[in-house]
Amino acid sequence: MERRVIPIGVKGVMPTSNGCAVFLGPAEKTFVIYVDGGIGAAISRAINGEQLERPQTHDLIQSILAGFEATIERVLINDVQDNTFFARMVLSMQNELGRKIIEIDARPSDSLVLALLSQKPVFVCETVLDRVDDMTEILERILKQEE
């Protein structure tokens, strides 16, 4: 069975009472992943191109990948169960033995930060997009209130 995947972007990161709401999606639909405050801040920094004085965990992971000459190719949010999202990160590595591609299980929140820092695409399976509530109007309302 072929899975259709759709490119998505981060539409907003908003603080909540116990973390952050990350609004994601293609143009026609928005869904939310709730993350802790530290990850929300890391996503915001990655979007804005900000760096802290000292490297954070995601910076360390990027440095390790660079040391192995591995790159993030893409991130896929591939499942949602009981409001918990799941993702796969595809990495590639080229050396004298050839090209190796590996796919690893990863939290969508960490994957988003790494994809944003590496300027790599993020996708969602159409089946996931079909199962989540559309939060487009809520995001628009929040953005209007902030103006």
Secondary structure, 3 states (H helix, E strand, C coil): CCCCEEEEEEEEEEEECCEEEEEEECCCCCEEEEECHHHHHHHHHHHHCCCCCCCCHHHHHHHHHHHCCEEEEEEEEEEEECCEEEEEEEEEEEECCEEEEEEEEECHHHHHHHHHHHCCCEEEEHHHHHHCCCCHHHHHHHHHHHC
